[in-house]
Amino acid sequence: MQTLQRRIAALESANPPDENLTITRRIVSPGHLDAEIFRLRSGAGEAWERLPGETEQKFVDRASREVKRSACGVARLVSGDGEACHVEH
């Protein structure tokens, strides 16, 4: 077991994990799979709106920089307004 722990420590020091991780979930609906992101919200209740002329990637990058992170450096962003879609069968 000691050998395994030393090997893991050596691997982690050679390739340290990123300090910050942002998980972005893109919510899509049928027929709109390529829809661009204009709103993002975090698990902590924060919200962002895309600025006029701002590209989608720059918008996601901005929200990723501004979002509050957990003690481990992880943040969660979700696209859309969070309304549930109901389909009648």
PyMOL Python script that loads the backbone (N, CA, C, O; Angstrom):
from pymol import cmd

cmd.read_pdbstr("""\
ATOM      1  N   MET A   1       0.821  -1.194   0.000  1.00  0.00           N
ATOM      2  CA  MET A   1       0.000   0.000   0.000  1.00  0.00           C
ATOM      3  C   MET A   1       0.865   1.257   0.000  1.00  0.00           C
ATOM      4  O   MET A   1       0.537   2.233  -0.676  1.00  0.00           O
ATOM      5  N   GLN A   2       1.962   1.244   0.750  1.00  0.00           N
ATOM      6  CA  GLN A   2       2.865   2.392   0.787  1.00  0.00           C
ATOM      7  C   GLN A   2       3.409   2.709  -0.606  1.00  0.00           C
ATOM      8  O   GLN A   2       3.524   3.874  -0.989  1.00  0.00           O
ATOM      9  N   THR A   3       3.743   1.655  -1.361  1.00  0.00           N
ATOM     10  CA  THR A   3       4.280   1.852  -2.704  1.00  0.00           C
ATOM     11  C   THR A   3       3.258   2.533  -3.600  1.00  0.00           C
ATOM     12  O   THR A   3       3.597   3.442  -4.358  1.00  0.00           O
ATOM     13  N   LEU A   4       2.013   2.097  -3.515  1.00  0.00           N
ATOM     14  CA  LEU A   4       0.951   2.692  -4.324  1.00  0.00           C
ATOM     15  C   LEU A   4       0.756   4.164  -3.975  1.00  0.00           C
ATOM     16  O   LEU A   4       0.600   4.998  -4.867  1.00  0.00           O
ATOM     17  N   GLN A   5       0.764   4.482  -2.702  1.00  0.00           N
ATOM     18  CA  GLN A   5       0.599   5.868  -2.272  1.00  0.00           C
ATOM     19  C   GLN A   5       1.755   6.739  -2.754  1.00  0.00           C
ATOM     20  O   GLN A   5       1.544   7.885  -3.150  1.00  0.00           O
ATOM     21  N   ARG A   6       2.966   6.206  -2.724  1.00  0.00           N
ATOM     22  CA  ARG A   6       4.127   6.966  -3.219  1.00  0.00           C
ATOM     23  C   ARG A   6       4.016   7.185  -4.725  1.00  0.00           C
ATOM     24  O   ARG A   6       4.337   8.266  -5.219  1.00  0.00           O
ATOM     25  N   ARG A   7       3.565   6.169  -5.453  1.00  0.00           N
ATOM     26  CA  ARG A   7       3.408   6.303  -6.901  1.00  0.00           C
ATOM     27  C   ARG A   7       2.349   7.350  -7.238  1.00  0.00           C
ATOM     28  O   ARG A   7       2.543   8.162  -8.143  1.00  0.00           O
ATOM     29  N   ILE A   8       1.234   7.333  -6.515  1.00  0.00           N
ATOM     30  CA  ILE A   8       0.168   8.318  -6.741  1.00  0.00           C
ATOM     31  C   ILE A   8       0.686   9.719  -6.439  1.00  0.00           C
ATOM     32  O   ILE A   8       0.430  10.648  -7.206  1.00  0.00           O
ATOM     33  N   ALA A   9       1.402   9.885  -5.349  1.00  0.00           N
ATOM     34  CA  ALA A   9       1.958  11.196  -4.995  1.00  0.00           C
ATOM     35  C   ALA A   9       2.925  11.677  -6.067  1.00  0.00           C
ATOM     36  O   ALA A   9       2.934  12.862  -6.404  1.00  0.00           O
ATOM     37  N   ALA A  10       3.745  10.770  -6.611  1.00  0.00           N
ATOM     38  CA  ALA A  10       4.694  11.150  -7.664  1.00  0.00           C
ATOM     39  C   ALA A  10       3.955  11.567  -8.934  1.00  0.00           C
ATOM     40  O   ALA A  10       4.343  12.536  -9.585  1.00  0.00           O
ATOM     41  N   LEU A  11       2.895  10.844  -9.288  1.00  0.00           N
ATOM     42  CA  LEU A  11       2.113  11.194 -10.474  1.00  0.00           C
ATOM     43  C   LEU A  11       1.421  12.545 -10.308  1.00  0.00           C
ATOM     44  O   LEU A  11       1.409  13.356 -11.234  1.00  0.00           O
ATOM     45  N   GLU A  12       0.847  12.786  -9.134  1.00  0.00           N
ATOM     46  CA  GLU A  12       0.160  14.055  -8.885  1.00  0.00           C
ATOM     47  C   GLU A  12       1.129  15.230  -8.880  1.00  0.00           C
ATOM     48  O   GLU A  12       0.771  16.322  -9.321  1.00  0.00           O
ATOM     49  N   SER A  13       2.340  15.027  -8.394  1.00  0.00           N
ATOM     50  CA  SER A  13       3.304  16.134  -8.398  1.00  0.00           C
ATOM     51  C   SER A  13       3.818  16.406  -9.814  1.00  0.00           C
ATOM     52  O   SER A  13       4.135  17.547 -10.149  1.00  0.00           O
ATOM     53  N   ALA A  14       3.901  15.361 -10.647  1.00  0.00           N
ATOM     54  CA  ALA A  14       4.341  15.539 -12.031  1.00  0.00           C
ATOM     55  C   ALA A  14       3.258  16.171 -12.887  1.00  0.00           C
ATOM     56  O   ALA A  14       3.561  16.936 -13.803  1.00  0.00           O
ATOM     57  N   ASN A  15       1.988  15.861 -12.601  1.00  0.00           N
ATOM     58  CA  ASN A  15       0.843  16.386 -13.346  1.00  0.00           C
ATOM     59  C   ASN A  15      -0.208  16.886 -12.364  1.00  0.00           C
ATOM     60  O   ASN A  15      -1.230  16.227 -12.172  1.00  0.00           O
ATOM     61  N   PRO A  16       0.023  18.033 -11.741  1.00  0.00           N
ATOM     62  CA  PRO A  16      -0.937  18.503 -10.744  1.00  0.00           C
ATOM     63  C   PRO A  16      -2.285  18.812 -11.385  1.00  0.00           C
ATOM     64  O   PRO A  16      -2.331  19.295 -12.516  1.00  0.00           O
ATOM     65  N   PRO A  17      -3.380  18.543 -10.681  1.00  0.00           N
ATOM     66  CA  PRO A  17      -4.701  18.863 -11.218  1.00  0.00           C
ATOM     67  C   PRO A  17      -4.878  20.371 -11.326  1.00  0.00           C
ATOM     68  O   PRO A  17      -4.257  21.133 -10.586  1.00  0.00           O
ATOM     69  N   ASP A  18      -5.737  20.796 -12.261  1.00  0.00           N
ATOM     70  CA  ASP A  18      -6.038  22.217 -12.387  1.00  0.00           C
ATOM     71  C   ASP A  18      -6.596  22.723 -11.068  1.00  0.00           C
ATOM     72  O   ASP A  18      -7.331  22.021 -10.373  1.00  0.00           O
ATOM     73  N   GLU A  19      -6.233  23.950 -10.741  1.00  0.00           N
ATOM     74  CA  GLU A  19      -6.727  24.523  -9.497  1.00  0.00           C
ATOM     75  C   GLU A  19      -8.222  24.766  -9.558  1.00  0.00           C
ATOM     76  O   GLU A  19      -8.929  24.556  -8.573  1.00  0.00           O
ATOM     77  N   ASN A  20      -8.703  25.206 -10.704  1.00  0.00           N
ATOM     78  CA  ASN A  20     -10.117  25.531 -10.835  1.00  0.00           C
ATOM     79  C   ASN A  20     -10.740  24.682 -11.925  1.00  0.00           C
ATOM     80  O   ASN A  20     -10.171  24.509 -13.003  1.00  0.00           O
ATOM     81  N   LEU A  21     -11.897  24.164 -11.635  1.00  0.00           N
ATOM     82  CA  LEU A  21     -12.655  23.383 -12.594  1.00  0.00           C
ATOM     83  C   LEU A  21     -14.046  23.983 -12.666  1.00  0.00           C
ATOM     84  O   LEU A  21     -14.698  24.176 -11.640  1.00  0.00           O
ATOM     85  N   THR A  22     -14.501  24.278 -13.875  1.00  0.00           N
ATOM     86  CA  THR A  22     -15.852  24.781 -14.074  1.00  0.00           C
ATOM     87  C   THR A  22     -16.612  23.778 -14.919  1.00  0.00           C
ATOM     88  O   THR A  22     -16.201  23.454 -16.033  1.00  0.00           O
ATOM     89  N   ILE A  23     -17.709  23.292 -14.392  1.00  0.00           N
ATOM     90  CA  ILE A  23     -18.573  22.372 -15.109  1.00  0.00           C
ATOM     91  C   ILE A  23     -19.731  23.193 -15.665  1.00  0.00           C
ATOM     92  O   ILE A  23     -20.504  23.784 -14.911  1.00  0.00           O
ATOM     93  N   THR A  24     -19.844  23.223 -16.995  1.00  0.00           N
ATOM     94  CA  THR A  24     -20.908  23.988 -17.636  1.00  0.00           C
ATOM     95  C   THR A  24     -21.876  23.019 -18.284  1.00  0.00           C
ATOM     96  O   THR A  24     -21.497  22.234 -19.153  1.00  0.00           O
ATOM     97  N   ARG A  25     -23.129  23.077 -17.858  1.00  0.00           N
ATOM     98  CA  ARG A  25     -24.178  22.236 -18.443  1.00  0.00           C
ATOM     99  C   ARG A  25     -25.009  23.068 -19.397  1.00  0.00           C
ATOM    100  O   ARG A  25     -25.559  24.103 -19.021  1.00  0.00           O
ATOM    101  N   ARG A  26     -25.094  22.608 -20.635  1.00  0.00           N
ATOM    102  CA  ARG A  26     -25.884  23.296 -21.658  1.00  0.00           C
ATOM    103  C   ARG A  26     -27.209  22.551 -21.779  1.00  0.00           C
ATOM    104  O   ARG A  26     -27.242  21.398 -22.208  1.00  0.00           O
ATOM    105  N   ILE A  27     -28.291  23.207 -21.403  1.00  0.00           N
ATOM    106  CA  ILE A  27     -29.617  22.610 -21.483  1.00  0.00           C
ATOM    107  C   ILE A  27     -30.169  22.896 -22.875  1.00  0.00           C
ATOM    108  O   ILE A  27     -30.239  24.051 -23.295  1.00  0.00           O
ATOM    109  N   VAL A  28     -30.560  21.844 -23.588  1.00  0.00           N
ATOM    110  CA  VAL A  28     -31.106  21.994 -24.936  1.00  0.00           C
ATOM    111  C   VAL A  28     -32.484  21.360 -24.994  1.00  0.00           C
ATOM    112  O   VAL A  28     -32.852  20.560 -24.135  1.00  0.00           O
ATOM    113  N   SER A  29     -33.237  21.728 -26.017  1.00  0.00           N
ATOM    114  CA  SER A  29     -34.548  21.137 -26.233  1.00  0.00           C
ATOM    115  C   SER A  29     -34.621  20.617 -27.660  1.00  0.00           C
ATOM    116  O   SER A  29     -33.865  21.074 -28.518  1.00  0.00           O
ATOM    117  N   PRO A  30     -35.501  19.685 -27.929  1.00  0.00           N
ATOM    118  CA  PRO A  30     -35.607  19.132 -29.281  1.00  0.00           C
ATOM    119  C   PRO A  30     -35.818  20.241 -30.307  1.00  0.00           C
ATOM    120  O   PRO A  30     -36.626  21.148 -30.109  1.00  0.00           O
ATOM    121  N   GLY A  31     -35.084  20.149 -31.393  1.00  0.00           N
ATOM    122  CA  GLY A  31     -35.201  21.148 -32.447  1.00  0.00           C
ATOM    123  C   GLY A  31     -34.332  22.377 -32.230  1.00  0.00           C
ATOM    124  O   GLY A  31     -34.238  23.231 -33.112  1.00  0.00           O
ATOM    125  N   HIS A  32     -33.695  22.479 -31.066  1.00  0.00           N
ATOM    126  CA  HIS A  32     -32.861  23.641 -30.739  1.00  0.00           C
ATOM    127  C   HIS A  32     -31.529  23.191 -30.153  1.00  0.00           C
ATOM    128  O   HIS A  32     -31.038  23.777 -29.188  1.00  0.00           O
ATOM    129  N   LEU A  33     -30.947  22.150 -30.737  1.00  0.00           N
ATOM    130  CA  LEU A  33     -29.719  21.576 -30.187  1.00  0.00           C
ATOM    131  C   LEU A  33     -28.510  22.490 -30.340  1.00  0.00           C
ATOM    132  O   LEU A  33     -27.539  22.352 -29.597  1.00  0.00           O
ATOM    133  N   ASP A  34     -28.554  23.420 -31.290  1.00  0.00           N
ATOM    134  CA  ASP A  34     -27.436  24.335 -31.523  1.00  0.00           C
ATOM    135  C   ASP A  34     -27.684  25.732 -30.963  1.00  0.00           C
ATOM    136  O   ASP A  34     -26.949  26.665 -31.287  1.00  0.00           O
ATOM    137  N   ALA A  35     -28.700  25.886 -30.134  1.00  0.00           N
ATOM    138  CA  ALA A  35     -29.025  27.204 -29.585  1.00  0.00           C
ATOM    139  C   ALA A  35     -27.858  27.749 -28.761  1.00  0.00           C
ATOM    140  O   ALA A  35     -27.229  27.016 -27.997  1.00  0.00           O
ATOM    141  N   GLU A  36     -27.578  29.037 -28.923  1.00  0.00           N
ATOM    142  CA  GLU A  36     -26.490  29.664 -28.176  1.00  0.00           C
ATOM    143  C   GLU A  36     -26.908  29.954 -26.745  1.00  0.00           C
ATOM    144  O   GLU A  36     -28.094  30.057 -26.434  1.00  0.00           O
ATOM    145  N   ILE A  37     -25.915  30.083 -25.888  1.00  0.00           N
ATOM    146  CA  ILE A  37     -26.146  30.386 -24.471  1.00  0.00           C
ATOM    147  C   ILE A  37     -26.240  31.904 -24.302  1.00  0.00           C
ATOM    148  O   ILE A  37     -25.356  32.641 -24.738  1.00  0.00           O
ATOM    149  N   PHE A  38     -27.315  32.359 -23.668  1.00  0.00           N
ATOM    150  CA  PHE A  38     -27.478  33.781 -23.366  1.00  0.00           C
ATOM    151  C   PHE A  38     -27.609  34.036 -21.875  1.00  0.00           C
ATOM    152  O   PHE A  38     -27.475  35.176 -21.429  1.00  0.00           O
ATOM    153  N   ARG A  39     -27.872  32.982 -21.090  1.00  0.00           N
ATOM    154  CA  ARG A  39     -27.990  33.100 -19.635  1.00  0.00           C
ATOM    155  C   ARG A  39     -27.259  31.939 -18.988  1.00  0.00           C
ATOM    156  O   ARG A  39     -27.281  30.816 -19.494  1.00  0.00           O
ATOM    157  N   LEU A  40     -26.611  32.218 -17.864  1.00  0.00           N
ATOM    158  CA  LEU A  40     -25.980  31.179 -17.056  1.00  0.00           C
ATOM    159  C   LEU A  40     -26.336  31.434 -15.605  1.00  0.00           C
ATOM    160  O   LEU A  40     -26.488  32.580 -15.180  1.00  0.00           O
ATOM    161  N   ARG A  41     -26.466  30.364 -14.858  1.00  0.00           N
ATOM    162  CA  ARG A  41     -26.681  30.495 -13.414  1.00  0.00           C
ATOM    163  C   ARG A  41     -25.792  29.488 -12.713  1.00  0.00           C
ATOM    164  O   ARG A  41     -25.411  28.469 -13.290  1.00  0.00           O
ATOM    165  N   SER A  42     -25.467  29.779 -11.475  1.00  0.00           N
ATOM    166  CA  SER A  42     -24.595  28.896 -10.702  1.00  0.00           C
ATOM    167  C   SER A  42     -25.406  28.170  -9.647  1.00  0.00           C
ATOM    168  O   SER A  42     -26.568  28.498  -9.403  1.00  0.00           O
ATOM    169  N   GLY A  43     -24.787  27.188  -9.027  1.00  0.00           N
ATOM    170  CA  GLY A  43     -25.433  26.467  -7.935  1.00  0.00           C
ATOM    171  C   GLY A  43     -25.621  27.337  -6.707  1.00  0.00           C
ATOM    172  O   GLY A  43     -26.413  27.007  -5.824  1.00  0.00           O
ATOM    173  N   ALA A  44     -24.896  28.450  -6.644  1.00  0.00           N
ATOM    174  CA  ALA A  44     -24.988  29.359  -5.497  1.00  0.00           C
ATOM    175  C   ALA A  44     -25.999  30.480  -5.732  1.00  0.00           C
ATOM    176  O   ALA A  44     -26.078  31.416  -4.937  1.00  0.00           O
ATOM    177  N   GLY A  45     -26.775  30.393  -6.821  1.00  0.00           N
ATOM    178  CA  GLY A  45     -27.804  31.397  -7.084  1.00  0.00           C
ATOM    179  C   GLY A  45     -27.327  32.603  -7.870  1.00  0.00           C
ATOM    180  O   GLY A  45     -28.101  33.536  -8.085  1.00  0.00           O
ATOM    181  N   GLU A  46     -26.094  32.612  -8.297  1.00  0.00           N
ATOM    182  CA  GLU A  46     -25.589  33.713  -9.117  1.00  0.00           C
ATOM    183  C   GLU A  46     -26.155  33.570 -10.530  1.00  0.00           C
ATOM    184  O   GLU A  46     -26.507  32.469 -10.955  1.00  0.00           O
ATOM    185  N   ALA A  47     -26.241  34.690 -11.254  1.00  0.00           N
ATOM    186  CA  ALA A  47     -26.761  34.643 -12.624  1.00  0.00           C
ATOM    187  C   ALA A  47     -26.010  35.643 -13.494  1.00  0.00           C
ATOM    188  O   ALA A  47     -25.594  36.704 -13.030  1.00  0.00           O
ATOM    189  N   TRP A  48     -25.845  35.286 -14.759  1.00  0.00           N
ATOM    190  CA  TRP A  48     -25.170  36.131 -15.739  1.00  0.00           C
ATOM    191  C   TRP A  48     -26.013  36.218 -16.993  1.00  0.00           C
ATOM    192  O   TRP A  48     -26.680  35.258 -17.379  1.00  0.00           O
ATOM    193  N   GLU A  49     -25.976  37.388 -17.626  1.00  0.00           N
ATOM    194  CA  GLU A  49     -26.622  37.619 -18.917  1.00  0.00           C
ATOM    195  C   GLU A  49     -25.523  37.950 -19.918  1.00  0.00           C
ATOM    196  O   GLU A  49     -24.563  38.648 -19.592  1.00  0.00           O
ATOM    197  N   ARG A  50     -25.670  37.455 -21.110  1.00  0.00           N
ATOM    198  CA  ARG A  50     -24.702  37.733 -22.171  1.00  0.00           C
ATOM    199  C   ARG A  50     -24.847  39.188 -22.612  1.00  0.00           C
ATOM    200  O   ARG A  50     -25.960  39.664 -22.834  1.00  0.00           O
ATOM    201  N   LEU A  51     -23.732  39.885 -22.736  1.00  0.00           N
ATOM    202  CA  LEU A  51     -23.717  41.290 -23.123  1.00  0.00           C
ATOM    203  C   LEU A  51     -23.863  41.436 -24.632  1.00  0.00           C
ATOM    204  O   LEU A  51     -23.467  40.540 -25.378  1.00  0.00           O
ATOM    205  N   PRO A  52     -24.425  42.553 -25.094  1.00  0.00           N
ATOM    206  CA  PRO A  52     -24.529  42.777 -26.538  1.00  0.00           C
ATOM    207  C   PRO A  52     -23.146  42.732 -27.189  1.00  0.00           C
ATOM    208  O   PRO A  52     -22.208  43.370 -26.711  1.00  0.00           O
ATOM    209  N   GLY A  53     -23.026  41.975 -28.280  1.00  0.00           N
ATOM    210  CA  GLY A  53     -21.765  41.862 -28.992  1.00  0.00           C
ATOM    211  C   GLY A  53     -20.779  40.870 -28.401  1.00  0.00           C
ATOM    212  O   GLY A  53     -19.723  40.631 -28.989  1.00  0.00           O
ATOM    213  N   GLU A  54     -21.094  40.293 -27.265  1.00  0.00           N
ATOM    214  CA  GLU A  54     -20.212  39.333 -26.605  1.00  0.00           C
ATOM    215  C   GLU A  54     -20.412  37.946 -27.242  1.00  0.00           C
ATOM    216  O   GLU A  54     -21.544  37.487 -27.396  1.00  0.00           O
ATOM    217  N   THR A  55     -19.316  37.294 -27.606  1.00  0.00           N
ATOM    218  CA  THR A  55     -19.433  35.952 -28.167  1.00  0.00           C
ATOM    219  C   THR A  55     -19.827  34.975 -27.066  1.00  0.00           C
ATOM    220  O   THR A  55     -19.648  35.243 -25.878  1.00  0.00           O
ATOM    221  N   GLU A  56     -20.362  33.848 -27.488  1.00  0.00           N
ATOM    222  CA  GLU A  56     -20.765  32.838 -26.515  1.00  0.00           C
ATOM    223  C   GLU A  56     -19.568  32.378 -25.682  1.00  0.00           C
ATOM    224  O   GLU A  56     -19.674  32.244 -24.463  1.00  0.00           O
ATOM    225  N   GLN A  57     -18.432  32.137 -26.337  1.00  0.00           N
ATOM    226  CA  GLN A  57     -17.249  31.660 -25.609  1.00  0.00           C
ATOM    227  C   GLN A  57     -16.745  32.698 -24.618  1.00  0.00           C
ATOM    228  O   GLN A  57     -16.385  32.350 -23.493  1.00  0.00           O
ATOM    229  N   LYS A  58     -16.712  33.970 -25.018  1.00  0.00           N
ATOM    230  CA  LYS A  58     -16.275  35.022 -24.089  1.00  0.00           C
ATOM    231  C   LYS A  58     -17.243  35.150 -22.911  1.00  0.00           C
ATOM    232  O   LYS A  58     -16.825  35.425 -21.786  1.00  0.00           O
ATOM    233  N   PHE A  59     -18.536  34.949 -23.175  1.00  0.00           N
ATOM    234  CA  PHE A  59     -19.537  34.986 -22.118  1.00  0.00           C
ATOM    235  C   PHE A  59     -19.301  33.860 -21.103  1.00  0.00           C
ATOM    236  O   PHE A  59     -19.296  34.100 -19.896  1.00  0.00           O
ATOM    237  N   VAL A  60     -19.108  32.644 -21.594  1.00  0.00           N
ATOM    238  CA  VAL A  60     -18.864  31.501 -20.708  1.00  0.00           C
ATOM    239  C   VAL A  60     -17.560  31.700 -19.935  1.00  0.00           C
ATOM    240  O   VAL A  60     -17.485  31.390 -18.746  1.00  0.00           O
ATOM    241  N   ASP A  61     -16.538  32.216 -20.611  1.00  0.00           N
ATOM    242  CA  ASP A  61     -15.256  32.484 -19.936  1.00  0.00           C
ATOM    243  C   ASP A  61     -15.426  33.520 -18.830  1.00  0.00           C
ATOM    244  O   ASP A  61     -14.859  33.371 -17.748  1.00  0.00           O
ATOM    245  N   ARG A  62     -16.203  34.568 -19.095  1.00  0.00           N
ATOM    246  CA  ARG A  62     -16.424  35.620 -18.089  1.00  0.00           C
ATOM    247  C   ARG A  62     -17.146  35.053 -16.874  1.00  0.00           C
ATOM    248  O   ARG A  62     -16.742  35.304 -15.738  1.00  0.00           O
ATOM    249  N   ALA A  63     -18.207  34.294 -17.104  1.00  0.00           N
ATOM    250  CA  ALA A  63     -18.942  33.696 -15.990  1.00  0.00           C
ATOM    251  C   ALA A  63     -18.050  32.733 -15.211  1.00  0.00           C
ATOM    252  O   ALA A  63     -18.131  32.664 -13.984  1.00  0.00           O
ATOM    253  N   SER A  64     -17.204  31.994 -15.916  1.00  0.00           N
ATOM    254  CA  SER A  64     -16.287  31.052 -15.252  1.00  0.00           C
ATOM    255  C   SER A  64     -15.294  31.774 -14.353  1.00  0.00           C
ATOM    256  O   SER A  64     -14.919  31.258 -13.300  1.00  0.00           O
ATOM    257  N   ARG A  65     -14.866  32.963 -14.762  1.00  0.00           N
ATOM    258  CA  ARG A  65     -13.943  33.747 -13.927  1.00  0.00           C
ATOM    259  C   ARG A  65     -14.649  34.339 -12.709  1.00  0.00           C
ATOM    260  O   ARG A  65     -14.047  34.453 -11.641  1.00  0.00           O
ATOM    261  N   GLU A  66     -15.924  34.717 -12.861  1.00  0.00           N
ATOM    262  CA  GLU A  66     -16.642  35.433 -11.805  1.00  0.00           C
ATOM    263  C   GLU A  66     -17.368  34.530 -10.811  1.00  0.00           C
ATOM    264  O   GLU A  66     -17.694  34.972  -9.710  1.00  0.00           O
ATOM    265  N   VAL A  67     -17.625  33.280 -11.175  1.00  0.00           N
ATOM    266  CA  VAL A  67     -18.433  32.390 -10.338  1.00  0.00           C
ATOM    267  C   VAL A  67     -17.732  32.085  -9.014  1.00  0.00           C
ATOM    268  O   VAL A  67     -16.508  31.962  -8.958  1.00  0.00           O
ATOM    269  N   LYS A  68     -18.524  31.966  -7.958  1.00  0.00           N
ATOM    270  CA  LYS A  68     -17.991  31.545  -6.659  1.00  0.00           C
ATOM    271  C   LYS A  68     -17.710  30.054  -6.719  1.00  0.00           C
ATOM    272  O   LYS A  68     -18.511  29.283  -7.247  1.00  0.00           O
ATOM    273  N   ARG A  69     -16.573  29.655  -6.178  1.00  0.00           N
ATOM    274  CA  ARG A  69     -16.132  28.260  -6.247  1.00  0.00           C
ATOM    275  C   ARG A  69     -16.211  27.593  -4.882  1.00  0.00           C
ATOM    276  O   ARG A  69     -16.211  28.252  -3.842  1.00  0.00           O
ATOM    277  N   SER A  70     -16.278  26.279  -4.916  1.00  0.00           N
ATOM    278  CA  SER A  70     -16.254  25.505  -3.672  1.00  0.00           C
ATOM    279  C   SER A  70     -14.843  25.566  -3.087  1.00  0.00           C
ATOM    280  O   SER A  70     -13.926  26.107  -3.706  1.00  0.00           O
ATOM    281  N   ALA A  71     -14.685  25.018  -1.920  1.00  0.00           N
ATOM    282  CA  ALA A  71     -13.365  24.995  -1.280  1.00  0.00           C
ATOM    283  C   ALA A  71     -12.347  24.235  -2.125  1.00  0.00           C
ATOM    284  O   ALA A  71     -11.144  24.470  -2.015  1.00  0.00           O
ATOM    285  N   CYS A  72     -12.831  23.325  -2.966  1.00  0.00           N
ATOM    286  CA  CYS A  72     -11.948  22.542  -3.842  1.00  0.00           C
ATOM    287  C   CYS A  72     -11.664  23.248  -5.159  1.00  0.00           C
ATOM    288  O   CYS A  72     -10.913  22.725  -5.982  1.00  0.00           O
ATOM    289  N   GLY A  73     -12.247  24.425  -5.378  1.00  0.00           N
ATOM    290  CA  GLY A  73     -12.020  25.160  -6.619  1.00  0.00           C
ATOM    291  C   GLY A  73     -12.954  24.777  -7.750  1.00  0.00           C
ATOM    292  O   GLY A  73     -12.690  25.096  -8.909  1.00  0.00           O
ATOM    293  N   VAL A  74     -14.039  24.098  -7.428  1.00  0.00           N
ATOM    294  CA  VAL A  74     -14.984  23.648  -8.453  1.00  0.00           C
ATOM    295  C   VAL A  74     -16.198  24.574  -8.489  1.00  0.00           C
ATOM    296  O   VAL A  74     -16.688  25.011  -7.448  1.00  0.00           O
ATOM    297  N   ALA A  75     -16.680  24.870  -9.708  1.00  0.00           N
ATOM    298  CA  ALA A  75     -17.876  25.681  -9.883  1.00  0.00           C
ATOM    299  C   ALA A  75     -18.784  25.003 -10.894  1.00  0.00           C
ATOM    300  O   ALA A  75     -18.320  24.262 -11.761  1.00  0.00           O
ATOM    301  N   ARG A  76     -20.083  25.262 -10.779  1.00  0.00           N
ATOM    302  CA  ARG A  76     -21.059  24.683 -11.693  1.00  0.00           C
ATOM    303  C   ARG A  76     -21.867  25.800 -12.319  1.00  0.00           C
ATOM    304  O   ARG A  76     -22.412  26.653 -11.620  1.00  0.00           O
ATOM    305  N   LEU A  77     -21.941  25.791 -13.645  1.00  0.00           N
ATOM    306  CA  LEU A  77     -22.754  26.736 -14.387  1.00  0.00           C
ATOM    307  C   LEU A  77     -23.780  25.954 -15.204  1.00  0.00           C
ATOM    308  O   LEU A  77     -23.469  24.903 -15.764  1.00  0.00           O
ATOM    309  N   VAL A  78     -25.006  26.477 -15.268  1.00  0.00           N
ATOM    310  CA  VAL A  78     -26.072  25.842 -16.029  1.00  0.00           C
ATOM    311  C   VAL A  78     -26.656  26.873 -16.967  1.00  0.00           C
ATOM    312  O   VAL A  78     -26.964  27.992 -16.557  1.00  0.00           O
ATOM    313  N   SER A  79     -26.812  26.494 -18.240  1.00  0.00           N
ATOM    314  CA  SER A  79     -27.388  27.415 -19.216  1.00  0.00           C
ATOM    315  C   SER A  79     -28.903  27.397 -19.122  1.00  0.00           C
ATOM    316  O   SER A  79     -29.489  26.460 -18.579  1.00  0.00           O
ATOM    317  N   GLY A  80     -29.531  28.432 -19.650  1.00  0.00           N
ATOM    318  CA  GLY A  80     -30.986  28.501 -19.696  1.00  0.00           C
ATOM    319  C   GLY A  80     -31.562  29.094 -18.435  1.00  0.00           C
ATOM    320  O   GLY A  80     -30.847  29.525 -17.530  1.00  0.00           O
ATOM    321  N   ASP A  81     -32.901  29.102 -18.407  1.00  0.00           N
ATOM    322  CA  ASP A  81     -33.592  29.710 -17.272  1.00  0.00           C
ATOM    323  C   ASP A  81     -34.064  28.684 -16.254  1.00  0.00           C
ATOM    324  O   ASP A  81     -34.659  29.042 -15.238  1.00  0.00           O
ATOM    325  N   GLY A  82     -33.799  27.396 -16.527  1.00  0.00           N
ATOM    326  CA  GLY A  82     -34.127  26.356 -15.560  1.00  0.00           C
ATOM    327  C   GLY A  82     -35.567  25.900 -15.575  1.00  0.00           C
ATOM    328  O   GLY A  82     -35.957  25.088 -14.735  1.00  0.00           O
ATOM    329  N   GLU A  83     -36.385  26.400 -16.514  1.00  0.00           N
ATOM    330  CA  GLU A  83     -37.766  25.958 -16.578  1.00  0.00           C
ATOM    331  C   GLU A  83     -37.824  24.538 -17.123  1.00  0.00           C
ATOM    332  O   GLU A  83     -37.119  24.203 -18.074  1.00  0.00           O
ATOM    333  N   ALA A  84     -38.634  23.738 -16.539  1.00  0.00           N
ATOM    334  CA  ALA A  84     -38.761  22.347 -16.988  1.00  0.00           C
ATOM    335  C   ALA A  84     -39.657  22.288 -18.225  1.00  0.00           C
ATOM    336  O   ALA A  84     -40.636  23.026 -18.340  1.00  0.00           O
ATOM    337  N   CYS A  85     -39.302  21.404 -19.133  1.00  0.00           N
ATOM    338  CA  CYS A  85     -40.110  21.191 -20.320  1.00  0.00           C
ATOM    339  C   CYS A  85     -41.009  19.989 -20.089  1.00  0.00           C
ATOM    340  O   CYS A  85     -40.551  18.947 -19.621  1.00  0.00           O
ATOM    341  N   HIS A  86     -42.271  20.129 -20.411  1.00  0.00           N
ATOM    342  CA  HIS A  86     -43.223  19.034 -20.266  1.00  0.00           C
ATOM    343  C   HIS A  86     -43.718  18.635 -21.639  1.00  0.00           C
ATOM    344  O   HIS A  86     -44.136  19.481 -22.431  1.00  0.00           O
ATOM    345  N   VAL A  87     -43.670  17.345 -21.918  1.00  0.00           N
ATOM    346  CA  VAL A  87     -44.114  16.832 -23.201  1.00  0.00           C
ATOM    347  C   VAL A  87     -45.363  16.011 -22.978  1.00  0.00           C
ATOM    348  O   VAL A  87     -45.397  15.132 -22.117  1.00  0.00           O
ATOM    349  N   GLU A  88     -46.400  16.304 -23.765  1.00  0.00           N
ATOM    350  CA  GLU A  88     -47.623  15.535 -23.667  1.00  0.00           C
ATOM    351  C   GLU A  88     -47.549  14.359 -24.621  1.00  0.00           C
ATOM    352  O   GLU A  88     -47.143  14.508 -25.774  1.00  0.00           O
ATOM    353  N   HIS A  89     -47.939  13.197 -24.143  1.00  0.00           N
ATOM    354  CA  HIS A  89     -47.922  11.992 -24.980  1.00  0.00           C
ATOM    355  C   HIS A  89     -49.332  11.591 -25.323  1.00  0.00           C
ATOM    356  O   HIS A  89     -49.539  10.599 -26.022  1.00  0.00           O
TER     357      HIS A  89
END
""", "prot")
cmd.dss("prot")
cmd.show_as("cartoon", "prot")
cmd.util.cbc("prot")
cmd.orient("prot")
